[in-house]
């Protein structure tokens, strides 16, 4: 079976709850979409707002507070929000990547530290994290024991089984993060067999949430070697379905997953920064037209808040004083602008009581855009 690009787009949007807002709770939604990018605390909230009907953001606060929603360093060595049920598998599958990225980095090894040093100290640090601790507190605690606190904690907090603790504020997490033990056992160092088994489970969960997809897409999503993904796919065998993509590449999928017709309408959405649907594939043309990729994904990795029109990125947005500024990458029809304006007004109502300008420190990118049509929507 060969899928056209439009069918691939609709399949991914359907699984990401972006074809229609769902009438389900926060826990079920996060299980459905697997992982929400959460570098910016506001983004996980806005991702769920875009996917759920009549979302009360207090439900997201409660899910983070009770630990059913976990914010931790996972795929792509970036912060994600995942359901607590998915955290152990994602954490274990990512261990070779997370450990290698930190324990082989000169910021860790430069002081003469070794991976064994970090592993030996891990149980002690986890015992200390039965209560939330800030970076400064953990570093000072390690320094007080004659240990190099900054490089040790910098490495450990990225690959240890820890999560970000709620510290309050508009979006539960502020600029000074605190960490607490995640409630899962640390994997045995170097246990690649266990990590590869977990990767197989993660592949299935990824396809359920973002498929159909190629081996390269899976590797991009998690930042793991394609060779590891290929092994995991081989072990899954006939649990996966093979399809053909619009460019002739082999697509993997789980049998019975949603694949709507390309004729299904896709609603307008205002996605927050780093929305997962824009970053979960090697080939991002299923949602981002190639000509717009550099406008959306900046050289330092920032991914600007985007406007989806008919399922594809058509522009970017930012909240200003009492308005949403929308910059279109191509001329939009009047009905498209009307739909964007409706979403903008709804977004203003969501942001106003919490944080009217959650992405203000990223506004410098707008000065670097080409001359494009912008409208202030109220």
C-alpha beads as a LAMMPS data file, in Angstrom:
LAMMPS data file: protein, C-alpha beads

378 atoms
377 bonds

1 atom types
1 bond types

-500.0 500.0 xlo xhi
-500.0 500.0 ylo yhi
-500.0 500.0 zlo zhi

Masses

1 110.0

Atoms # bond

1 1 1 0.000 0.000 0.000
2 1 1 1.356 3.405 -0.998
3 1 1 0.441 6.531 0.954
4 1 1 0.315 9.978 -0.614
5 1 1 1.858 12.870 1.315
6 1 1 -1.584 14.209 2.183
7 1 1 -2.608 10.807 3.602
8 1 1 0.594 10.691 5.650
9 1 1 -0.173 14.145 6.992
10 1 1 -3.704 13.196 7.974
11 1 1 -2.610 9.948 9.649
12 1 1 -0.123 11.781 11.863
13 1 1 -2.529 14.597 12.691
14 1 1 -5.248 12.085 13.602
15 1 1 -2.973 10.239 16.017
16 1 1 -1.783 13.509 17.484
17 1 1 -5.383 14.629 18.105
18 1 1 -4.960 17.512 15.670
19 1 1 -7.747 16.600 13.259
20 1 1 -10.344 17.126 15.961
21 1 1 -10.092 18.131 19.597
22 1 1 -10.802 15.058 21.719
23 1 1 -13.193 14.819 24.655
24 1 1 -10.847 12.831 26.884
25 1 1 -8.868 13.626 30.016
26 1 1 -5.273 14.775 30.282
27 1 1 -3.924 11.346 31.257
28 1 1 -5.560 9.592 28.312
29 1 1 -4.498 12.343 25.918
30 1 1 -0.841 12.124 26.895
31 1 1 -0.956 8.344 26.533
32 1 1 -2.396 8.822 23.034
33 1 1 0.201 11.327 21.825
34 1 1 3.117 9.727 23.745
35 1 1 5.359 12.740 24.279
36 1 1 4.928 16.504 24.449
37 1 1 7.943 18.726 23.928
38 1 1 8.414 20.614 27.174
39 1 1 11.544 22.777 26.955
40 1 1 9.278 25.737 27.517
41 1 1 6.915 24.981 30.404
42 1 1 4.037 26.629 28.544
43 1 1 4.396 24.402 25.495
44 1 1 3.107 21.189 27.080
45 1 1 0.008 23.060 28.241
46 1 1 -0.613 24.630 24.845
47 1 1 -0.051 21.284 23.122
48 1 1 -2.835 19.772 25.200
49 1 1 -5.080 22.815 24.709
50 1 1 -4.737 22.326 20.953
51 1 1 -5.731 18.676 21.271
52 1 1 -8.547 18.613 23.848
53 1 1 -12.044 20.048 24.044
54 1 1 -12.693 22.547 26.840
55 1 1 -9.409 21.797 28.585
56 1 1 -9.116 23.220 32.088
57 1 1 -5.410 23.969 32.457
58 1 1 -5.748 23.176 36.163
59 1 1 -6.036 19.527 35.094
60 1 1 -2.533 19.765 33.639
61 1 1 -1.271 21.376 36.856
62 1 1 -2.770 18.474 38.819
63 1 1 -1.272 15.830 36.530
64 1 1 2.219 17.273 36.971
65 1 1 1.684 17.669 40.723
66 1 1 0.558 14.086 41.305
67 1 1 3.253 12.623 39.062
68 1 1 0.940 11.089 36.455
69 1 1 2.546 13.483 33.958
70 1 1 6.360 13.417 34.058
71 1 1 8.645 16.179 32.775
72 1 1 12.115 14.748 32.205
73 1 1 15.059 14.648 29.803
74 1 1 14.249 11.940 27.278
75 1 1 14.056 11.857 23.498
76 1 1 16.503 14.031 21.561
77 1 1 18.140 14.760 24.932
78 1 1 15.467 17.403 25.457
79 1 1 12.694 17.908 27.972
80 1 1 9.493 16.012 27.274
81 1 1 6.267 15.507 29.182
82 1 1 5.163 11.863 29.105
83 1 1 2.669 9.792 31.047
84 1 1 4.142 8.025 34.073
85 1 1 3.307 4.683 32.427
86 1 1 5.556 5.511 29.445
87 1 1 8.396 7.039 31.416
88 1 1 10.201 3.798 32.428
89 1 1 10.325 2.465 28.852
90 1 1 11.356 5.785 27.316
91 1 1 14.005 6.326 30.001
92 1 1 15.496 2.856 29.560
93 1 1 15.412 2.969 25.752
94 1 1 17.246 6.312 25.829
95 1 1 19.989 5.260 28.252
96 1 1 22.772 4.647 25.681
97 1 1 22.102 8.053 24.125
98 1 1 21.684 9.986 27.380
99 1 1 24.714 8.422 29.081
100 1 1 26.945 8.747 26.041
101 1 1 26.005 12.375 25.437
102 1 1 26.921 13.374 28.984
103 1 1 29.561 10.967 30.269
104 1 1 31.729 11.416 27.170
105 1 1 31.405 15.200 27.142
106 1 1 34.483 17.299 28.084
107 1 1 32.290 19.253 30.514
108 1 1 32.139 16.028 32.518
109 1 1 35.462 14.340 31.726
110 1 1 37.555 17.538 31.800
111 1 1 38.006 17.343 35.564
112 1 1 39.204 13.748 35.469
113 1 1 35.790 12.211 36.188
114 1 1 34.832 8.832 34.769
115 1 1 31.538 7.105 34.040
116 1 1 32.259 4.809 36.970
117 1 1 32.503 7.818 39.278
118 1 1 29.027 8.962 38.232
119 1 1 27.537 5.476 38.504
120 1 1 29.030 4.937 41.949
121 1 1 27.494 8.172 43.203
122 1 1 24.100 7.705 41.594
123 1 1 22.446 5.805 44.522
124 1 1 23.634 8.448 46.975
125 1 1 22.280 11.261 44.809
126 1 1 18.937 9.517 44.325
127 1 1 18.590 9.134 48.084
128 1 1 19.161 12.879 48.371
129 1 1 16.402 13.517 45.823
130 1 1 13.557 12.066 47.853
131 1 1 12.662 15.760 48.240
132 1 1 12.891 18.345 45.413
133 1 1 16.301 19.998 45.057
134 1 1 17.460 22.799 42.768
135 1 1 20.620 22.594 40.701
136 1 1 22.413 24.868 43.144
137 1 1 21.328 22.758 46.111
138 1 1 22.519 19.478 44.620
139 1 1 25.810 20.985 43.477
140 1 1 26.442 22.498 46.933
141 1 1 25.581 19.168 48.592
142 1 1 28.094 17.339 46.374
143 1 1 30.728 20.052 46.869
144 1 1 30.290 19.671 50.634
145 1 1 31.359 16.045 50.276
146 1 1 34.543 16.979 48.462
147 1 1 33.094 16.122 45.040
148 1 1 32.988 18.276 41.888
149 1 1 29.318 19.149 42.130
150 1 1 28.697 21.020 38.891
151 1 1 30.028 18.479 36.332
152 1 1 28.733 15.497 38.285
153 1 1 25.210 16.827 38.635
154 1 1 25.166 18.154 35.067
155 1 1 25.709 14.605 33.825
156 1 1 23.531 12.794 36.343
157 1 1 20.457 14.957 35.970
158 1 1 20.247 14.055 32.274
159 1 1 20.499 10.274 32.496
160 1 1 19.466 9.436 36.080
161 1 1 15.846 8.421 36.817
162 1 1 14.789 11.888 37.957
163 1 1 11.964 14.204 36.966
164 1 1 11.377 17.921 37.233
165 1 1 9.480 18.798 40.395
166 1 1 6.621 21.274 40.332
167 1 1 7.817 24.634 41.619
168 1 1 4.678 26.695 40.982
169 1 1 4.160 29.663 38.719
170 1 1 2.013 30.036 35.635
171 1 1 3.038 26.728 34.057
172 1 1 4.132 24.630 37.082
173 1 1 7.830 24.935 36.194
174 1 1 9.916 28.095 36.322
175 1 1 13.369 29.199 35.230
176 1 1 15.010 27.591 38.282
177 1 1 14.198 23.880 37.960
178 1 1 14.034 21.480 40.866
179 1 1 14.468 17.734 40.623
180 1 1 13.106 14.750 42.488
181 1 1 13.586 11.008 42.192
182 1 1 11.243 9.633 39.525
183 1 1 10.276 6.454 41.333
184 1 1 11.846 4.024 38.865
185 1 1 14.962 1.978 39.445
186 1 1 18.144 3.090 37.687
187 1 1 19.046 0.771 34.807
188 1 1 22.159 -1.362 35.107
189 1 1 25.002 0.610 33.472
190 1 1 25.860 -0.714 30.045
191 1 1 22.916 -3.146 29.838
192 1 1 22.374 -2.699 26.102
193 1 1 20.131 -5.754 25.869
194 1 1 17.596 -4.233 28.261
195 1 1 17.867 -0.863 26.505
196 1 1 17.253 -2.489 23.117
197 1 1 14.210 -4.374 24.397
198 1 1 12.843 -1.081 25.700
199 1 1 13.587 0.560 22.356
200 1 1 11.381 -2.037 20.672
201 1 1 8.535 -1.046 22.992
202 1 1 9.210 2.620 22.295
203 1 1 9.118 1.993 18.532
204 1 1 5.593 0.580 18.855
205 1 1 4.467 3.483 21.045
206 1 1 6.043 5.964 18.628
207 1 1 4.248 4.475 15.630
208 1 1 0.942 4.506 17.512
209 1 1 1.411 8.220 18.173
210 1 1 3.337 9.521 15.148
211 1 1 3.223 6.843 12.455
212 1 1 3.427 5.692 9.794
213 1 1 7.163 6.381 9.810
214 1 1 10.524 5.243 8.499
215 1 1 13.474 3.861 10.430
216 1 1 15.103 7.273 9.935
217 1 1 12.046 8.948 11.469
218 1 1 12.232 6.756 14.577
219 1 1 15.949 7.449 14.932
220 1 1 15.340 11.197 14.606
221 1 1 12.524 11.150 17.157
222 1 1 14.676 9.577 19.842
223 1 1 18.210 10.492 18.708
224 1 1 19.325 6.872 18.589
225 1 1 21.432 5.161 15.962
226 1 1 19.509 3.834 12.975
227 1 1 21.273 0.504 13.485
228 1 1 19.595 0.170 16.900
229 1 1 16.221 0.975 15.386
230 1 1 16.703 -1.589 12.607
231 1 1 17.477 -4.291 15.173
232 1 1 14.393 -3.360 17.179
233 1 1 12.238 -3.436 14.028
234 1 1 13.588 -6.849 13.046
235 1 1 12.756 -8.231 16.483
236 1 1 9.212 -6.866 16.221
237 1 1 8.757 -8.827 12.980
238 1 1 5.159 -9.212 11.854
239 1 1 3.894 -7.027 14.691
240 1 1 4.547 -4.168 12.276
241 1 1 2.987 -3.439 8.918
242 1 1 5.069 -2.309 5.959
243 1 1 3.790 0.451 3.686
244 1 1 5.293 2.641 0.972
245 1 1 5.727 6.370 1.424
246 1 1 5.145 9.087 -1.176
247 1 1 8.871 9.078 -2.017
248 1 1 9.056 5.285 -2.281
249 1 1 10.587 4.758 1.165
250 1 1 9.456 1.940 3.451
251 1 1 7.055 3.067 6.140
252 1 1 6.439 1.117 9.331
253 1 1 3.138 1.108 11.145
254 1 1 1.071 -0.731 13.714
255 1 1 -1.868 -2.657 12.242
256 1 1 -5.229 -1.019 12.711
257 1 1 -3.869 2.476 13.414
258 1 1 -5.806 5.489 12.147
259 1 1 -5.187 6.416 8.513
260 1 1 -7.871 8.879 7.413
261 1 1 -8.404 9.810 3.806
262 1 1 -6.397 12.719 2.512
263 1 1 -9.726 14.413 1.821
264 1 1 -10.523 14.739 5.535
265 1 1 -10.494 18.394 6.579
266 1 1 -7.763 19.561 8.944
267 1 1 -8.652 22.444 11.277
268 1 1 -6.567 25.538 11.875
269 1 1 -4.337 25.351 14.940
270 1 1 -1.883 27.662 16.707
271 1 1 0.832 25.322 17.985
272 1 1 3.230 26.306 20.755
273 1 1 7.006 26.339 20.471
274 1 1 8.635 22.974 19.753
275 1 1 5.348 21.144 19.240
276 1 1 6.164 17.445 18.910
277 1 1 4.313 16.988 15.629
278 1 1 6.892 19.243 13.958
279 1 1 9.967 17.468 15.344
280 1 1 9.134 13.773 15.518
281 1 1 10.246 12.828 11.991
282 1 1 13.410 12.926 9.925
283 1 1 11.335 13.942 6.914
284 1 1 9.329 16.854 8.256
285 1 1 7.594 17.599 4.973
286 1 1 4.506 15.760 6.239
287 1 1 3.739 18.924 8.254
288 1 1 6.306 21.576 7.286
289 1 1 6.634 22.541 3.603
290 1 1 10.386 22.349 2.852
291 1 1 10.505 26.003 1.781
292 1 1 9.353 27.057 5.266
293 1 1 11.521 24.785 7.379
294 1 1 14.301 27.329 7.987
295 1 1 11.726 29.980 8.934
296 1 1 10.240 27.731 11.605
297 1 1 13.261 25.780 12.879
298 1 1 16.048 28.227 13.619
299 1 1 19.747 27.406 13.494
300 1 1 20.080 27.099 17.275
301 1 1 17.197 24.605 17.439
302 1 1 14.440 27.010 18.467
303 1 1 11.135 25.995 16.844
304 1 1 8.815 28.964 16.623
305 1 1 5.091 28.856 17.465
306 1 1 3.398 27.834 14.237
307 1 1 0.072 28.205 12.469
308 1 1 -1.357 25.066 10.843
309 1 1 -3.713 25.670 7.929
310 1 1 -5.135 22.615 6.162
311 1 1 -2.685 20.452 8.104
312 1 1 0.539 22.195 7.124
313 1 1 2.586 25.020 8.604
314 1 1 1.485 28.246 6.944
315 1 1 3.006 30.811 9.295
316 1 1 4.052 31.670 12.827
317 1 1 2.451 33.539 15.708
318 1 1 3.384 35.358 18.890
319 1 1 1.367 37.040 21.626
320 1 1 1.842 40.783 21.956
321 1 1 0.038 43.289 24.167
322 1 1 -3.607 42.216 23.997
323 1 1 -3.242 40.591 20.578
324 1 1 -1.827 37.657 18.659
325 1 1 0.445 38.622 15.777
326 1 1 0.253 36.104 12.945
327 1 1 2.819 36.159 10.149
328 1 1 1.769 34.191 7.066
329 1 1 4.349 32.506 4.835
330 1 1 2.024 32.686 1.824
331 1 1 -1.231 34.501 1.021
332 1 1 -4.164 33.079 2.975
333 1 1 -7.759 33.112 1.821
334 1 1 -10.257 35.190 3.781
335 1 1 -11.849 32.083 5.295
336 1 1 -8.411 30.874 6.422
337 1 1 -7.719 34.219 8.119
338 1 1 -11.122 34.018 9.803
339 1 1 -10.284 30.572 11.217
340 1 1 -6.872 31.819 12.377
341 1 1 -8.558 34.793 14.068
342 1 1 -10.941 32.469 15.922
343 1 1 -8.040 30.409 17.254
344 1 1 -6.106 33.566 18.133
345 1 1 -8.982 34.894 20.241
346 1 1 -9.269 31.553 22.013
347 1 1 -5.519 31.513 22.611
348 1 1 -5.623 35.013 24.126
349 1 1 -8.279 33.842 26.573
350 1 1 -6.079 30.881 27.587
351 1 1 -2.912 32.927 28.045
352 1 1 -4.361 36.006 29.772
353 1 1 -4.897 34.582 33.277
354 1 1 -1.580 32.712 33.280
355 1 1 1.119 34.379 31.217
356 1 1 0.180 36.662 28.305
357 1 1 3.630 36.394 26.683
358 1 1 5.156 32.974 27.409
359 1 1 7.647 33.141 24.531
360 1 1 8.756 36.777 24.894
361 1 1 12.461 35.952 25.142
362 1 1 12.318 34.360 21.689
363 1 1 10.786 37.375 19.948
364 1 1 14.170 38.431 18.549
365 1 1 13.636 35.895 15.737
366 1 1 10.877 38.020 14.233
367 1 1 13.391 40.726 13.291
368 1 1 15.243 38.133 11.188
369 1 1 12.227 37.132 9.081
370 1 1 11.819 38.204 5.455
371 1 1 9.147 40.722 4.534
372 1 1 5.888 38.807 5.014
373 1 1 2.259 39.671 5.671
374 1 1 1.458 40.030 9.397
375 1 1 -1.830 40.761 11.115
376 1 1 -2.654 41.667 14.703
377 1 1 -5.645 39.602 15.778
378 1 1 -7.750 40.416 18.833

Bonds

1 1 1 2
2 1 2 3
3 1 3 4
4 1 4 5
5 1 5 6
6 1 6 7
7 1 7 8
8 1 8 9
9 1 9 10
10 1 10 11
11 1 11 12
12 1 12 13
13 1 13 14
14 1 14 15
15 1 15 16
16 1 16 17
17 1 17 18
18 1 18 19
19 1 19 20
20 1 20 21
21 1 21 22
22 1 22 23
23 1 23 24
24 1 24 25
25 1 25 26
26 1 26 27
27 1 27 28
28 1 28 29
29 1 29 30
30 1 30 31
31 1 31 32
32 1 32 33
33 1 33 34
34 1 34 35
35 1 35 36
36 1 36 37
37 1 37 38
38 1 38 39
39 1 39 40
40 1 40 41
41 1 41 42
42 1 42 43
43 1 43 44
44 1 44 45
45 1 45 46
46 1 46 47
47 1 47 48
48 1 48 49
49 1 49 50
50 1 50 51
51 1 51 52
52 1 52 53
53 1 53 54
54 1 54 55
55 1 55 56
56 1 56 57
57 1 57 58
58 1 58 59
59 1 59 60
60 1 60 61
61 1 61 62
62 1 62 63
63 1 63 64
64 1 64 65
65 1 65 66
66 1 66 67
67 1 67 68
68 1 68 69
69 1 69 70
70 1 70 71
71 1 71 72
72 1 72 73
73 1 73 74
74 1 74 75
75 1 75 76
76 1 76 77
77 1 77 78
78 1 78 79
79 1 79 80
80 1 80 81
81 1 81 82
82 1 82 83
83 1 83 84
84 1 84 85
85 1 85 86
86 1 86 87
87 1 87 88
88 1 88 89
89 1 89 90
90 1 90 91
91 1 91 92
92 1 92 93
93 1 93 94
94 1 94 95
95 1 95 96
96 1 96 97
97 1 97 98
98 1 98 99
99 1 99 100
100 1 100 101
101 1 101 102
102 1 102 103
103 1 103 104
104 1 104 105
105 1 105 106
106 1 106 107
107 1 107 108
108 1 108 109
109 1 109 110
110 1 110 111
111 1 111 112
112 1 112 113
113 1 113 114
114 1 114 115
115 1 115 116
116 1 116 117
117 1 117 118
118 1 118 119
119 1 119 120
120 1 120 121
121 1 121 122
122 1 122 123
123 1 123 124
124 1 124 125
125 1 125 126
126 1 126 127
127 1 127 128
128 1 128 129
129 1 129 130
130 1 130 131
131 1 131 132
132 1 132 133
133 1 133 134
134 1 134 135
135 1 135 136
136 1 136 137
137 1 137 138
138 1 138 139
139 1 139 140
140 1 140 141
141 1 141 142
142 1 142 143
143 1 143 144
144 1 144 145
145 1 145 146
146 1 146 147
147 1 147 148
148 1 148 149
149 1 149 150
150 1 150 151
151 1 151 152
152 1 152 153
153 1 153 154
154 1 154 155
155 1 155 156
156 1 156 157
157 1 157 158
158 1 158 159
159 1 159 160
160 1 160 161
161 1 161 162
162 1 162 163
163 1 163 164
164 1 164 165
165 1 165 166
166 1 166 167
167 1 167 168
168 1 168 169
169 1 169 170
170 1 170 171
171 1 171 172
172 1 172 173
173 1 173 174
174 1 174 175
175 1 175 176
176 1 176 177
177 1 177 178
178 1 178 179
179 1 179 180
180 1 180 181
181 1 181 182
182 1 182 183
183 1 183 184
184 1 184 185
185 1 185 186
186 1 186 187
187 1 187 188
188 1 188 189
189 1 189 190
190 1 190 191
191 1 191 192
192 1 192 193
193 1 193 194
194 1 194 195
195 1 195 196
196 1 196 197
197 1 197 198
198 1 198 199
199 1 199 200
200 1 200 201
201 1 201 202
202 1 202 203
203 1 203 204
204 1 204 205
205 1 205 206
206 1 206 207
207 1 207 208
208 1 208 209
209 1 209 210
210 1 210 211
211 1 211 212
212 1 212 213
213 1 213 214
214 1 214 215
215 1 215 216
216 1 216 217
217 1 217 218
218 1 218 219
219 1 219 220
220 1 220 221
221 1 221 222
222 1 222 223
223 1 223 224
224 1 224 225
225 1 225 226
226 1 226 227
227 1 227 228
228 1 228 229
229 1 229 230
230 1 230 231
231 1 231 232
232 1 232 233
233 1 233 234
234 1 234 235
235 1 235 236
236 1 236 237
237 1 237 238
238 1 238 239
239 1 239 240
240 1 240 241
241 1 241 242
242 1 242 243
243 1 243 244
244 1 244 245
245 1 245 246
246 1 246 247
247 1 247 248
248 1 248 249
249 1 249 250
250 1 250 251
251 1 251 252
252 1 252 253
253 1 253 254
254 1 254 255
255 1 255 256
256 1 256 257
257 1 257 258
258 1 258 259
259 1 259 260
260 1 260 261
261 1 261 262
262 1 262 263
263 1 263 264
264 1 264 265
265 1 265 266
266 1 266 267
267 1 267 268
268 1 268 269
269 1 269 270
270 1 270 271
271 1 271 272
272 1 272 273
273 1 273 274
274 1 274 275
275 1 275 276
276 1 276 277
277 1 277 278
278 1 278 279
279 1 279 280
280 1 280 281
281 1 281 282
282 1 282 283
283 1 283 284
284 1 284 285
285 1 285 286
286 1 286 287
287 1 287 288
288 1 288 289
289 1 289 290
290 1 290 291
291 1 291 292
292 1 292 293
293 1 293 294
294 1 294 295
295 1 295 296
296 1 296 297
297 1 297 298
298 1 298 299
299 1 299 300
300 1 300 301
301 1 301 302
302 1 302 303
303 1 303 304
304 1 304 305
305 1 305 306
306 1 306 307
307 1 307 308
308 1 308 309
309 1 309 310
310 1 310 311
311 1 311 312
312 1 312 313
313 1 313 314
314 1 314 315
315 1 315 316
316 1 316 317
317 1 317 318
318 1 318 319
319 1 319 320
320 1 320 321
321 1 321 322
322 1 322 323
323 1 323 324
324 1 324 325
325 1 325 326
326 1 326 327
327 1 327 328
328 1 328 329
329 1 329 330
330 1 330 331
331 1 331 332
332 1 332 333
333 1 333 334
334 1 334 335
335 1 335 336
336 1 336 337
337 1 337 338
338 1 338 339
339 1 339 340
340 1 340 341
341 1 341 342
342 1 342 343
343 1 343 344
344 1 344 345
345 1 345 346
346 1 346 347
347 1 347 348
348 1 348 349
349 1 349 350
350 1 350 351
351 1 351 352
352 1 352 353
353 1 353 354
354 1 354 355
355 1 355 356
356 1 356 357
357 1 357 358
358 1 358 359
359 1 359 360
360 1 360 361
361 1 361 362
362 1 362 363
363 1 363 364
364 1 364 365
365 1 365 366
366 1 366 367
367 1 367 368
368 1 368 369
369 1 369 370
370 1 370 371
371 1 371 372
372 1 372 373
373 1 373 374
374 1 374 375
375 1 375 376
376 1 376 377
377 1 377 378
